[in-house]
Amino acid sequence: QVQLVESGGGLVQAGGSLRLSCAASGRTFSRRSMGWFRQAPGKEREFVSRISWSGGSTYYVDSVKGRFTISRDNAKNTVYLQMNSLKPEDTAVYYCAAGRLLMTAPREEYEYDYWGQGTQVTVSS
């Protein structure tokens, strides 16, 4: 069992930065790829980024590439999403998720076993 708790969301002006954190409980964190998803008002939840369980591989959707950075600290059971140059279209509830055990590159929601409760990010223009 893995429990995930996100933090770090808030209100920021366009061009600003936020750093999201996702603290995980459980013994399997270091063997799970971790992902970030987001859901904007009136839209479906979408995949944003993922990091492999070793931290050696990352992936970003085109809309955030070059602006967002995902990282993890397995000693602290925490995954981060550094978001720079934020745009109003980044406004959404951001969720972290834990991928299936030892899966290298999960992307679809069904490939993630555990989800956090979400943290709101609002970017004003």
Buried (B, 14 or more C-beta within 10 A) or exposed (E): EBEBBBEBBEEBEEEBEBBBBBBBEEEBBEBBBBBBBBBBEEEEBEBBBBBBBEBEEBBBBEEBEEBBBBBBEBEEBBBBBBBBEBBEEBBBBBBBBBBBEEBEEBBEBEBBBBBBEBBEBBBEE
